[in-house]
Amino acid sequence: MSEITPAIAALAGGIFPALAWLWFWLREDSAHPEPRRLIALAFLAGMVAVAVVIPLEKYAATFLLSSIATFTAWPAIEELVKYLSARFTVLSRREDDEPIDPVIYMVAVALGFAAAENALFLLSPLSGSTIIETILTGNLRFVGATLLHVLSSAVIGVALGLSFYKSKTEKFTYVVIGVILAIVLHGAFNYLILNTPEEHLLRAFGYVWIGLIALLAVIEYIKRIHPKIFKSS
C-alpha cells in the first residue's frame, strides 16, 4: 500500500490544481457553457497526449544536437499533439458552435496535459525526497508550467475563435499562425526558465501572467464576434 501512496498523491497533486484552473476558465463561457462530458473528454485527451509526447520527444532527442534545437522541437511536438488531440476529440463536434468554444476546449486539453505532466514531475519528489522539496516543485509547476500550457494552447484557441466565421482557407492560415505563435511562446519560456538564475525565476513567471491578462482581454473581444448577415437590397 505504501508503494501506491506516492503515485496516488502525485496524481492528486497534478489533477486537483488543474481542475481548479479549469473551473476558473469555464467561467469565461458561463453564458452558453459547453457540455461537461465534452470538457471532461478534452481534459482526458490532454492527459493521454502526454503518453504520446514523451516517446516522440525521446525519439527527437536522438537527432537534436543543440539546446536551440531542443527549445524548438519539444515545444513544437507538445503544441501540435495538444492541438491534434483537441481536433480529433472535441473541435469537430457540433457543440463547437461559438467563437469562444475552441478557446475553452483548448484550455481544457492544456490543463489535462499539465495535470498528467505535473503528476509525473511530482512523483519523483514524493517517492524519495522531503515534503518541502515536493511543495516547492509543485508550486513552481502549478504557477509556471501549468499556466504556460494554458497560455500557449489558448493562443491556438484564439486563432480558431478569430477565424470561426471565415472561409476554410482563412481558418487554416489562422491555425498555422496560432500554432507557430504557441510554439514560440512555449520555447521562449523554456529558454528563460533554463537560463534565468533561480532568484529571478519569478520574473519569467511574470511574463506568463502578463500574457494571460492579454489573453483575457482578447477573449472578451472573441465573445462579441458574430456572423455577418448580408441583407439583399
N, C-alpha and C positions, 0 to 999 in steps of 0.2 A: 504493500500500500504506500510505503514511504517513497518508493521509486516513481509512483504515479503522481504523487503530490506536486512535485516541481512542474510537471507537464501541465497539470490542471491549473496551477497558479499562473504559469506563463500564458496559457490560453486565455484565462480570465483577464490577466493584465493587458493582453493585446486587444481583446474584443470589447470589454466594457468601456474603456476610454473612447474607442472608435464609435461605439453606439451612442455615447454622449454627444460626440461631434455630429453624428448623423441626425440626432434629434434636433440639434441646432439648425442644421441646413435644411431640414424638411420644413421648418417654419417659413422658409422663403417661398414655399409653394403651398401655403396654407389655404389659399383661396380655392384652388382646384387640386387637391392632393392626389398624388399617384397611388395606385393600389398597393397596399402593404406587401402583398405577395410578390409584386414586381420589384419593389425596393429590396425585399429580402433576397430575391433572386440575383439582383445586381450586386448586393453585398457578398453573397456566396460566390458569385462569379469572380469577384475581385480576390477573394481568398484562394480560390482554385488557381487563379492566374499566377500566384507566387510559385506554385508547383511547376508551372510551365516556364517561368522566368529563370529560376535557379539553374536548371540544366542548360538553358540557352546561354546564360551568362558564363557558365563554366566552360562551355564549348567555345564561346567567343574569346575567352581569356587566353586560349592556346594560340590565338593569332594576334593578340594585342601586344605590341612591342613598346608602347609608351603610355604614360599616365594620361596624356591628352586623348589618346585613342580610347582608353577606358572611360574617361569622363564623357565621351561622345557615344560610345557603343552601348554601355549599360543603361543610361537613361533612355536611349532610343528603343532598346529592347523592352524596357518596362512600360514606357508610354504607349508603344504600339500594341503590346499584349493587353494592356488595360483597355485601350480603345476597342480592339477587336473583341475582347470579352464582352464589352457593353453592346457592341454592334450585333453580335450573334445571339444575345440573350434578351435584351430589352429595347434597344433603339429601333428595331424594325417592327415593333408591335403597334397596333392601332391606338393603344393608350398613350403613345408618344405623340400627342396631338397639339401641343403648345410649345412655343419657343423656349420656355423655361424648363420644360421637361427633360431635354437632353442634358442640361446642366445638372439637374438633380440626380439623374441616373449615373452620370459620370462621377459625381461626388460619391454616390453610394458604392460604386465599383472601387473608387480610390480608397475609401475607408475600409472596405473589405480587404483590399490588398494590404493596407497599412496594418490592419488588425493581425493578419497572418504573419506578416514580416516582423512586427513588433514582438509577437509571441515567440518567434524563433530567436530574436535577439535577447529576449528576457530569459529564455530557457537556460542559457549557459550561466549567467549570474545566479539564478535561483538554485541551480544544481550544486554549485560549489563555493560561492563567494558570500560576502557579508550582505546583510539586509540593506545597509547603507548604499553599497555599490549597486544593488538591484534597483533601489529607489532612484538613484542618480541616473542610471541607464534608462529607466522607464520615463523619467521626467524629460530627458533630452530627446528621446524619440517621440514622446507624446507631444511636446511643443514643436519640435523641429521636423522630423521625418513625416509624421502624420499630416501636418499642415502643408508640407511640401507636396505630398501626393494629392491632397485636396486641390491645391492651387494649380498644379500642372494639369491634372485631369479636367478641372473645371474650365481651364483655358480652351480645351478641346470642346467641352460642352458649350461654351460661349460661342465658339466658331459655328457650331451646329445651330445654336439658337439664332444667331445673327443671319444665318442663311436659310432659316426654316421655310420661308415662303419664296425662295429663289429657285432658279432652274437647277437641274441636276448637275450641269457643268459648273455653275457657280458654287453649289454646295460642295462639290469635290474640291474646288480650289480653296474654299474656306477651311475645309477639313485638313487639307495638306498644310496650310499655313498654321492652323491651330496645333497640329501635331508637332510641326517644326518648332514653334514657339514653346510648347510644353517641354520638348527635349532640351532646348536652350536653357530654359529656366531651371530644369532639373539638374542639368550638367553644371551650370554656374553655381548652384547651391552646393552640390557635392564638392566642387573645387574649393569654394570658400570654407566649407567645414574642414576639409583635409589640410588646408594651407593657412588657417587662421589660428593664432595662439589661443589656448584654452580660455584665457581671461577675456578674450574678445569675441567668444562664440555668440554671446547674446546679441551682438551687432548683426551677425549673419542671420540669426532668427528674426531680428527686427525687420530685415528686408522682406522676409516671408509675410510678416504681419502687414507691412505696407502693401504688398501685393494682394493680400486678402481684402484689405479695405477698398482697394481699387476694384477688386472683383465684385464686391457687394454693390458698389456704385453701378458697375456695368450690368449686373443682374437686375437692378431696378429699371434700367433702360430696356432690357430684354423683355421684362414683364409687360411693357407698353407696346410691344411690336404686334401689329395686327395685319392680316392680309389686306392687300389693296383691292378695293371694289371698284370696278370700272363700270360706269354708267353709260349707256348708249345715249347719243344725242338725239 
